Amino acid sequence: MTMPYGSRLAATMARRLGRECVYTPSARLALYLALRRWCRPGARLLMSPVNDDVVLFVVLAAGLRPVLAPVSVRDGNIDPAAVPESTWRGVDAVLTTNLYGMPDQVVPLRRRCDELGIPLFEDAAHAIGTHVEGQPVGTFGTAAAFSLSKHVAGMAGGFLAVGDARTRRELELLRDDLLVPGRLSGDLATTLLPLARSAVRTLDLVRPVWRTMQRLGLLERDGFRMALHAPRLTVCASRAPSLAAHDPWLRVDLHGYRTRHGALVRGQLALRLAGLERDLVRRRAGVSLLSGTSWAAPALRARVASDGPPPLFRVPLLVEDRDALVERMVRHGVVVGYVYDPPLDDYAGAEFVEPSPDPSAARWFAAHVLPADPLLARRIGDALAGERATAARPSAPAIPVPGATPSAPGQGPGQ
């Protein structure tokens, strides 16, 4: 009997979560599978405007209407209490973000979805290893999408976690219909790219390599967001649900998002997944360092004070003059990614999304957050201190956290 594609990797993740898992080449394909399985075309999906633009295009490719929610200025995730009752009554599903690994208010979101009889989807791409009330993120919803390219730097690989074996088998068949054949050259590139990136960091070549890529036009984004190409997107939207129609947007930064990778790639991913716990330990240590600075987001300080440092994908730091700081950080060998600015309602407009009823918190958070790699915590802290970075605070005063000892503005963790 032939085993399903990626079944060994899926079994490893299933043991970790206690849920059935489907292996996919990427988290974006995993999310697409969930949306197609549980939502009819034209359904309205509540989601955060502080999110990757690729996620927006996955939702559009599935033929859904994004409904953008108010967010908390403390962490950039959905604020369930701020969502108007009229909006709740008009949505057909909810998608969490777990931005940078900081968990959504998933318990009240789950409760509200149960009351309305609608599915809750968890985007857990940033949140492997994050827990809420002792329960892993990715086990609260109807389905949850995970990414191996985030926490284990695999440059490929994802999972869709679901509740039962019958649904898993159904989704495996749907996934197989959407995969495209891979090539050995592509597998070699996917396997070697993480090693090349590691070498660039080890040899302190981040700055010259990044600047060279900028000059040669090798970067797929001119700014934090990819180009929208609205007229073309309008035409493609009429063909949804369709991955093929939306491929120019879905493939940005990950061209093999639905490529059927061979044993070489899957073998490397298995090795990297085996080292996940070591990766999470290192991330907690970096989060611990940066959470004690004046730049740390209020929700992060509160979480560290109550539960200890979580193993975040990125540490949300809030700074003034963020865009200039991002440019200057390259001089310190730090390339800042995963900035989701402007929010999706400002980026896409009312033609493609239903704007948030109150976009102010999303705009403030997106304009000030500097996502810091916890694996580079000391370097980033020293760089921000050297640049005399000033902490940004929302106009509403943050709730003081007992026991928190943030540094003075402009100071970061020492070497």
C-alpha positions as a Python dict, from the first residue, in 0.01 Angstrom:
ca = {
    (1, 'M'): (0, 0, 0),
    (2, 'T'): (140, 341, -98),
    (3, 'M'): (175, 580, 192),
    (4, 'P'): (27, 930, 148),
    (5, 'Y'): (270, 1200, 37),
    (6, 'G'): (468, 1336, 331),
    (7, 'S'): (302, 1096, 577),
    (8, 'R'): (614, 1053, 797),
    (9, 'L'): (649, 1426, 845),
    (10, 'A'): (276, 1454, 911),
    (11, 'A'): (296, 1177, 1172),
    (12, 'T'): (573, 1363, 1355),
    (13, 'M'): (363, 1679, 1373),
    (14, 'A'): (53, 1480, 1469),
    (15, 'R'): (236, 1334, 1769),
    (16, 'R'): (331, 1684, 1874),
    (17, 'L'): (-19, 1831, 1847),
    (18, 'G'): (-239, 1534, 1922),
    (19, 'R'): (-434, 1606, 1601),
    (20, 'E'): (-444, 1454, 1256),
    (21, 'C'): (-207, 1635, 1017),
    (22, 'V'): (-177, 1670, 640),
    (23, 'Y'): (167, 1753, 502),
    (24, 'T'): (178, 2032, 244),
    (25, 'P'): (465, 2206, 60),
    (26, 'S'): (374, 2533, 237),
    (27, 'A'): (147, 2688, 497),
    (28, 'R'): (-22, 2894, 226),
    (29, 'L'): (-137, 2577, 49),
    (30, 'A'): (-248, 2432, 384),
    (31, 'L'): (-463, 2739, 449),
    (32, 'Y'): (-609, 2723, 99),
    (33, 'L'): (-710, 2359, 158),
    (34, 'A'): (-891, 2454, 479),
    (35, 'L'): (-1078, 2744, 319),
    (36, 'R'): (-1185, 2532, 22),
    (37, 'R'): (-1295, 2243, 244),
    (38, 'W'): (-1511, 2440, 487),
    (39, 'C'): (-1617, 2760, 305),
    (40, 'R'): (-1833, 2805, 0),
    (41, 'P'): (-1725, 3059, -265),
    (42, 'G'): (-1846, 3406, -167),
    (43, 'A'): (-1829, 3334, 206),
    (44, 'R'): (-1720, 3618, 436),
    (45, 'L'): (-1408, 3555, 642),
    (46, 'L'): (-1321, 3768, 947),
    (47, 'M'): (-944, 3826, 967),
    (48, 'S'): (-686, 4074, 1089),
    (49, 'P'): (-566, 4358, 864),
    (50, 'V'): (-216, 4327, 1016),
    (51, 'N'): (-125, 4021, 819),
    (52, 'D'): (94, 3897, 535),
    (53, 'D'): (-36, 4004, 195),
    (54, 'V'): (10, 3642, 75),
    (55, 'V'): (-259, 3538, 326),
    (56, 'L'): (-494, 3794, 171),
    (57, 'F'): (-432, 3646, -174),
    (58, 'V'): (-490, 3291, -45),
    (59, 'V'): (-829, 3406, 85),
    (60, 'L'): (-911, 3573, -248),
    (61, 'A'): (-791, 3268, -442),
    (62, 'A'): (-1034, 3055, -239),
    (63, 'G'): (-1314, 3284, -357),
    (64, 'L'): (-1385, 3438, -16),
    (65, 'R'): (-1453, 3796, 90),
    (66, 'P'): (-1206, 3920, 356),
    (67, 'V'): (-1379, 4110, 637),
    (68, 'L'): (-1116, 4299, 834),
    (69, 'A'): (-1148, 4315, 1211),
    (70, 'P'): (-1038, 4576, 1463),
    (71, 'V'): (-714, 4473, 1632),
    (72, 'S'): (-557, 4525, 1971),
    (73, 'V'): (-290, 4794, 1978),
    (74, 'R'): (-104, 4574, 2229),
    (75, 'D'): (-23, 4288, 1990),
    (76, 'G'): (-180, 4351, 1647),
    (77, 'N'): (-417, 4053, 1671),
    (78, 'I'): (-798, 4056, 1643),
    (79, 'D'): (-976, 4228, 1931),
    (80, 'P'): (-1297, 4018, 1961),
    (81, 'A'): (-1468, 4271, 2191),
    (82, 'A'): (-1424, 4549, 1934),
    (83, 'V'): (-1589, 4356, 1650),
    (84, 'P'): (-1939, 4502, 1599),
    (85, 'E'): (-2232, 4267, 1656),
    (86, 'S'): (-2351, 4336, 1302),
    (87, 'T'): (-2016, 4211, 1172),
    (88, 'W'): (-2034, 3894, 1380),
    (89, 'R'): (-2379, 3820, 1240),
    (90, 'G'): (-2253, 3865, 884),
    (91, 'V'): (-1941, 3646, 876),
    (92, 'D'): (-1918, 3279, 782),
    (93, 'A'): (-1578, 3194, 934),
    (94, 'V'): (-1290, 3343, 1136),
    (95, 'L'): (-915, 3329, 1071),
    (96, 'T'): (-667, 3396, 1351),
    (97, 'T'): (-317, 3537, 1290),
    (98, 'N'): (-104, 3461, 1599),
    (99, 'L'): (108, 3752, 1482),
    (100, 'Y'): (481, 3680, 1524),
    (101, 'G'): (381, 3392, 1755),
    (102, 'M'): (183, 3608, 1997),
    (103, 'P'): (-144, 3416, 2031),
    (104, 'D'): (-482, 3553, 1935),
    (105, 'Q'): (-758, 3566, 2194),
    (106, 'V'): (-846, 3221, 2072),
    (107, 'V'): (-1067, 3114, 2364),
    (108, 'P'): (-1327, 3393, 2317),
    (109, 'L'): (-1296, 3355, 1939),
    (110, 'R'): (-1363, 2982, 1967),
    (111, 'R'): (-1660, 3049, 2196),
    (112, 'R'): (-1808, 3303, 1955),
    (113, 'C'): (-1762, 3075, 1655),
    (114, 'D'): (-1935, 2794, 1844),
    (115, 'E'): (-2227, 3026, 1925),
    (116, 'L'): (-2258, 3123, 1559),
    (117, 'G'): (-2200, 2773, 1426),
    (118, 'I'): (-1910, 2882, 1201),
    (119, 'P'): (-1557, 2741, 1159),
    (120, 'L'): (-1250, 2888, 1327),
    (121, 'F'): (-926, 2859, 1130),
    (122, 'E'): (-591, 2912, 1301),
    (123, 'D'): (-302, 3056, 1103),
    (124, 'A'): (-27, 2908, 1319),
    (125, 'A'): (258, 2973, 1074),
    (126, 'H'): (433, 3192, 1335),
    (127, 'A'): (323, 2993, 1636),
    (128, 'I'): (475, 2644, 1655),
    (129, 'G'): (541, 2596, 2026),
    (130, 'T'): (303, 2869, 2145),
    (131, 'H'): (45, 2767, 2406),
    (132, 'V'): (-273, 2922, 2544),
    (133, 'E'): (-383, 2801, 2887),
    (134, 'G'): (-152, 2503, 2846),
    (135, 'Q'): (-299, 2401, 2509),
    (136, 'P'): (-97, 2428, 2185),
    (137, 'V'): (-198, 2691, 1933),
    (138, 'G'): (-335, 2496, 1639),
    (139, 'T'): (-562, 2274, 1849),
    (140, 'F'): (-846, 2520, 1915),
    (141, 'G'): (-988, 2561, 1566),
    (142, 'T'): (-1160, 2357, 1300),
    (143, 'A'): (-824, 2345, 1122),
    (144, 'A'): (-482, 2506, 1164),
    (145, 'A'): (-204, 2583, 915),
    (146, 'F'): (163, 2553, 1019),
    (147, 'S'): (487, 2649, 843),
    (148, 'L'): (824, 2475, 862),
    (149, 'S'): (995, 2760, 680),
    (150, 'K'): (955, 2979, 989),
    (151, 'H'): (1074, 2795, 1298),
    (152, 'V'): (1312, 2542, 1141),
    (153, 'A'): (1423, 2749, 837),
    (154, 'G'): (1329, 2473, 598),
    (155, 'M'): (1239, 2695, 298),
    (156, 'A'): (951, 2453, 236),
    (157, 'G'): (697, 2244, 418),
    (158, 'G'): (375, 2301, 606),
    (159, 'F'): (93, 2116, 777),
    (160, 'L'): (-280, 2138, 807),
    (161, 'A'): (-398, 2006, 1145),
    (162, 'V'): (-756, 1876, 1158),
    (163, 'G'): (-979, 1692, 1400),
    (164, 'D'): (-1023, 1341, 1257),
    (165, 'A'): (-871, 1084, 1022),
    (166, 'R'): (-1159, 1087, 776),
    (167, 'T'): (-1119, 1462, 716),
    (168, 'R'): (-742, 1417, 688),
    (169, 'R'): (-782, 1157, 413),
    (170, 'E'): (-1027, 1379, 228),
    (171, 'L'): (-785, 1672, 243),
    (172, 'E'): (-494, 1456, 127),
    (173, 'L'): (-686, 1384, -193),
    (174, 'L'): (-767, 1752, -243),
    (175, 'R'): (-402, 1842, -181),
    (176, 'D'): (-278, 1584, -433),
    (177, 'D'): (-502, 1735, -701),
    (178, 'L'): (-343, 2078, -639),
    (179, 'L'): (25, 1975, -633),
    (180, 'V'): (247, 2037, -935),
    (181, 'P'): (541, 1809, -1022),
    (182, 'G'): (879, 1898, -881),
    (183, 'R'): (1224, 1882, -1040),
    (184, 'L'): (1558, 1770, -903),
    (185, 'S'): (1705, 2115, -968),
    (186, 'G'): (1429, 2274, -762),
    (187, 'D'): (1478, 2024, -481),
    (188, 'L'): (1851, 2096, -476),
    (189, 'A'): (1788, 2470, -458),
    (190, 'T'): (1535, 2426, -176),
    (191, 'T'): (1782, 2207, 15),
    (192, 'L'): (2086, 2431, -32),
    (193, 'L'): (1926, 2773, 19),
    (194, 'P'): (1899, 2742, 401),
    (195, 'L'): (2267, 2645, 412),
    (196, 'A'): (2360, 2944, 198),
    (197, 'R'): (2164, 3179, 423),
    (198, 'S'): (2336, 3035, 729),
    (199, 'A'): (2675, 3088, 566),
    (200, 'V'): (2593, 3451, 486),
    (201, 'R'): (2514, 3513, 851),
    (202, 'T'): (2813, 3323, 983),
    (203, 'L'): (3054, 3509, 754),
    (204, 'D'): (2889, 3845, 839),
    (205, 'L'): (2794, 3906, 476),
    (206, 'V'): (2433, 4011, 533),
    (207, 'R'): (2487, 4376, 445),
    (208, 'P'): (2680, 4333, 115),
    (209, 'V'): (2458, 4048, -3),
    (210, 'W'): (2137, 4240, 75),
    (211, 'R'): (2256, 4559, -91),
    (212, 'T'): (2370, 4365, -399),
    (213, 'M'): (2029, 4198, -429),
    (214, 'Q'): (1862, 4538, -403),
    (215, 'R'): (2083, 4688, -678),
    (216, 'L'): (2030, 4390, -910),
    (217, 'G'): (1653, 4395, -865),
    (218, 'L'): (1648, 4040, -725),
    (219, 'L'): (1401, 4121, -447),
    (220, 'E'): (1036, 4048, -526),
    (221, 'R'): (909, 4335, -311),
    (222, 'D'): (1001, 4700, -351),
    (223, 'G'): (862, 4771, -5),
    (224, 'F'): (695, 4588, 279),
    (225, 'R'): (406, 4485, 53),
    (226, 'M'): (416, 4330, -294),
    (227, 'A'): (263, 4527, -579),
    (228, 'L'): (-115, 4477, -582),
    (229, 'H'): (-174, 4510, -960),
    (230, 'A'): (-541, 4589, -893),
    (231, 'P'): (-677, 4575, -1253),
    (232, 'R'): (-519, 4235, -1307),
    (233, 'L'): (-639, 4112, -966),
    (234, 'T'): (-995, 4218, -1050),
    (235, 'V'): (-991, 4000, -1360),
    (236, 'C'): (-845, 3705, -1168),
    (237, 'A'): (-1099, 3740, -887),
    (238, 'S'): (-1375, 3658, -1134),
    (239, 'R'): (-1211, 3317, -1183),
    (240, 'A'): (-1194, 3228, -812),
    (241, 'P'): (-1171, 2981, -655),
    (242, 'S'): (-848, 2920, -844),
    (243, 'L'): (-485, 2884, -741),
    (244, 'A'): (-368, 2911, -1100),
    (245, 'A'): (-536, 3249, -1155),
    (246, 'H'): (-375, 3393, -841),
    (247, 'D'): (-36, 3228, -883),
    (248, 'P'): (152, 3556, -957),
    (249, 'W'): (64, 3674, -604),
    (250, 'L'): (73, 3341, -421),
    (251, 'R'): (422, 3244, -536),
    (252, 'V'): (599, 3561, -416),
    (253, 'D'): (888, 3471, -182),
    (254, 'L'): (809, 3099, -218),
    (255, 'H'): (780, 2984, -577),
    (256, 'G'): (743, 2618, -481),
    (257, 'Y'): (443, 2675, -254),
    (258, 'R'): (257, 2386, -419),
    (259, 'T'): (546, 2187, -566),
    (260, 'R'): (559, 1816, -492),
    (261, 'H'): (909, 1805, -343),
    (262, 'G'): (1102, 1481, -352),
    (263, 'A'): (1270, 1269, -87),
    (264, 'L'): (1573, 1502, -69),
    (265, 'V'): (1368, 1798, 55),
    (266, 'R'): (1147, 1589, 281),
    (267, 'G'): (1451, 1421, 434),
    (268, 'Q'): (1608, 1758, 515),
    (269, 'L'): (1282, 1877, 667),
    (270, 'A'): (1265, 1566, 885),
    (271, 'L'): (1611, 1646, 1021),
    (272, 'R'): (1519, 2007, 1086),
    (273, 'L'): (1190, 1911, 1250),
    (274, 'A'): (1384, 1679, 1482),
    (275, 'G'): (1575, 1986, 1601),
    (276, 'L'): (1262, 2194, 1666),
    (277, 'E'): (1288, 2178, 2045),
    (278, 'R'): (1643, 2317, 2038),
    (279, 'D'): (1520, 2596, 1813),
    (280, 'L'): (1236, 2678, 2054),
    (281, 'V'): (1476, 2692, 2350),
    (282, 'R'): (1696, 2942, 2166),
    (283, 'R'): (1393, 3149, 2074),
    (284, 'R'): (1274, 3166, 2434),
    (285, 'A'): (1618, 3290, 2539),
    (286, 'G'): (1608, 3566, 2275),
    (287, 'V'): (1254, 3665, 2369),
    (288, 'S'): (1362, 3685, 2732),
    (289, 'L'): (1638, 3931, 2642),
    (290, 'L'): (1427, 4158, 2424),
    (291, 'S'): (1110, 4149, 2636),
    (292, 'G'): (1294, 4336, 2912),
    (293, 'T'): (1366, 4639, 2695),
    (294, 'S'): (1158, 4954, 2663),
    (295, 'W'): (1078, 4862, 2302),
    (296, 'A'): (885, 4541, 2383),
    (297, 'A'): (512, 4544, 2296),
    (298, 'P'): (282, 4564, 2602),
    (299, 'A'): (122, 4225, 2534),
    (300, 'L'): (465, 4062, 2521),
    (301, 'R'): (567, 4206, 2856),
    (302, 'A'): (241, 4089, 3011),
    (303, 'R'): (279, 3737, 2871),
    (304, 'V'): (641, 3701, 2985),
    (305, 'A'): (549, 3828, 3332),
    (306, 'S'): (266, 3576, 3367),
    (307, 'D'): (385, 3268, 3175),
    (308, 'G'): (754, 3316, 3094),
    (309, 'P'): (901, 3387, 2751),
    (310, 'P'): (721, 3219, 2458),
    (311, 'P'): (921, 3080, 2161),
    (312, 'L'): (823, 3357, 1920),
    (313, 'F'): (898, 3362, 1549),
    (314, 'R'): (962, 3735, 1579),
    (315, 'V'): (963, 3962, 1884),
    (316, 'P'): (725, 4259, 1840),
    (317, 'L'): (919, 4572, 1932),
    (318, 'L'): (749, 4911, 1904),
    (319, 'V'): (972, 5197, 1791),
    (320, 'E'): (947, 5549, 1661),
    (321, 'D'): (1074, 5621, 1309),
    (322, 'R'): (1052, 5251, 1229),
    (323, 'D'): (1110, 5271, 852),
    (324, 'A'): (1438, 5461, 891),
    (325, 'L'): (1549, 5216, 1157),
    (326, 'V'): (1483, 4921, 926),
    (327, 'E'): (1718, 5076, 669),
    (328, 'R'): (1986, 5148, 925),
    (329, 'M'): (1969, 4800, 1076),
    (330, 'V'): (2121, 4656, 757),
    (331, 'R'): (2448, 4828, 857),
    (332, 'H'): (2445, 4606, 1165),
    (333, 'G'): (2393, 4290, 962),
    (334, 'V'): (2018, 4268, 1039),
    (335, 'V'): (1756, 4251, 763),
    (336, 'V'): (1412, 4315, 911),
    (337, 'G'): (1129, 4128, 742),
    (338, 'Y'): (766, 4044, 812),
    (339, 'V'): (654, 4406, 841),
    (340, 'Y'): (286, 4416, 743),
    (341, 'D'): (244, 4784, 667),
    (342, 'P'): (9, 4934, 555),
    (343, 'P'): (-282, 4729, 696),
    (344, 'L'): (-469, 4523, 440),
    (345, 'D'): (-767, 4760, 416),
    (346, 'D'): (-538, 5048, 318),
    (347, 'Y'): (-330, 4821, 94),
    (348, 'A'): (-612, 4647, -95),
    (349, 'G'): (-905, 4886, -67),
    (350, 'A'): (-1279, 4825, -52),
    (351, 'E'): (-1285, 4651, -390),
    (352, 'F'): (-1106, 4348, -246),
    (353, 'V'): (-1178, 4363, 129),
    (354, 'E'): (-1441, 4492, 367),
    (355, 'P'): (-1247, 4754, 567),
    (356, 'S'): (-1227, 4746, 944),
    (357, 'P'): (-1484, 4964, 1123),
    (358, 'D'): (-1196, 5110, 1328),
    (359, 'P'): (-858, 5095, 1149),
    (360, 'S'): (-671, 5324, 1390),
    (361, 'A'): (-510, 5056, 1608),
    (362, 'A'): (-401, 4853, 1306),
    (363, 'R'): (-246, 5157, 1140),
    (364, 'W'): (-58, 5254, 1456),
    (365, 'F'): (70, 4905, 1527),
    (366, 'A'): (171, 4834, 1165),
    (367, 'A'): (360, 5166, 1145),
    (368, 'H'): (558, 5113, 1466),
    (369, 'V'): (625, 4741, 1500),
    (370, 'L'): (977, 4619, 1430),
    (371, 'P'): (971, 4237, 1416),
    (372, 'A'): (1299, 4119, 1574),
    (373, 'D'): (1442, 3774, 1517),
    (374, 'P'): (1490, 3628, 1868),
    (375, 'L'): (1784, 3421, 1739),
    (376, 'L'): (1963, 3753, 1681),
    (377, 'A'): (1845, 3914, 2004),
    (378, 'R'): (2184, 4039, 2129),
    (379, 'R'): (2283, 4183, 1793),
    (380, 'I'): (1946, 4353, 1749),
    (381, 'G'): (1944, 4493, 2102),
    (382, 'D'): (2293, 4636, 2060),
    (383, 'A'): (2203, 4776, 1717),
    (384, 'L'): (1891, 4952, 1846),
    (385, 'A'): (2084, 5090, 2141),
    (386, 'G'): (2358, 5213, 1906),
    (387, 'E'): (2099, 5379, 1686),
    (388, 'R'): (1937, 5538, 1994),
    (389, 'A'): (1600, 5389, 1902),
    (390, 'T'): (1307, 5545, 2088),
    (391, 'A'): (1028, 5326, 2219),
    (392, 'A'): (680, 5396, 2078),
    (393, 'R'): (375, 5381, 2297),
    (394, 'P'): (9, 5401, 2193),
    (395, 'S'): (-182, 5703, 2311),
    (396, 'A'): (-391, 5494, 2551),
    (397, 'P'): (-174, 5411, 2851),
    (398, 'A'): (-65, 5050, 2871),
    (399, 'I'): (-161, 4850, 3178),
    (400, 'P'): (145, 4824, 3405),
    (401, 'V'): (282, 4474, 3444),
    (402, 'P'): (398, 4378, 3795),
    (403, 'G'): (760, 4268, 3798),
    (404, 'A'): (844, 4395, 3449),
    (405, 'T'): (1179, 4574, 3430),
    (406, 'P'): (1200, 4739, 3088),
    (407, 'S'): (1517, 4928, 3010),
    (408, 'A'): (1525, 5300, 2956),
    (409, 'P'): (1456, 5420, 2602),
    (410, 'G'): (1754, 5364, 2377),
    (411, 'Q'): (1898, 5080, 2585),
    (412, 'G'): (1901, 4717, 2482),
    (413, 'P'): (2042, 4395, 2619),
    (414, 'G'): (2418, 4389, 2650),
    (415, 'Q'): (2660, 4167, 2468),
}
